[in-house]
């Protein structure tokens, strides 16, 4: 049983192995449907995709000089591959192509002056456990700045295909990064206000994304979300927690609507309503 508080030395396995506290990824599940949330407990994911593997190694090398990986330089088959897996069973095994790609992304972040400044004077992989709206909640900051003009700011690394403003905005909507920024900030602020914090670190409500493209030229761009984005994130995670409480109270975990739903055209993309379409900046 993990007690409420801030932990600077908690392992990733211990953090993710906890099921008493709700994480942002669990909120994403219940936002899709309560049935998806409940299924994540009945059928926990036991696969590790290449993207997840590369992301974990990228974060580790960038933030913590991670050495818990091994590079396999041959084709992944046959006796040699099986022997290599057995010898390095306790490490993340990546190919040489993956290693080169990961290191290109790592070098891009470490060469960016703003990212370098943000990833200094603090600690990586800081975990916070608290209660929000009557629900046990947790968050794990990629990096928490301890001192300087950004003291108390949470930093989050995002490897992405498109770090441009338009591209990353679409990622914010698709992956609910607004919810992450609002939820993480609330969890850390609540933790500091309700428990004794041994670190003595301030939390200023700041949350900055370091977005880095995973293809050449590996551009880096840092982002903060405006107040409207954060407000939307607060509303979303508040609704998620309310839904969770209702489902826990009733013991029912419904899926999608049982009715035939009308699918409306969105205001962005190919099927946008005609009065929202433009050509060369001029409405059609």
Secondary structure by P-SEA (a helix, b strand, c coil): cccccccccccaaaaaaccccccaaaaaaaaacaaaaaaaaacccccccaaaaaaaaaaaaaccccccbbbbccccccaaaaaaaaaacccccccaaaaaaaaaaaaaaaacaaaaaaacccccbbbbbbbccccbbbbbbcccccccccccbbbbbbbcccccaaaaaaaaaaaaaaaaaaaaaaaaaaaaaccccccccccccbbbbbbbbccccbbbbbbbbcaaaaaaaaaaaaaaaaaaaaaaaacccccccccbbbbbbccccccccccccccccccc
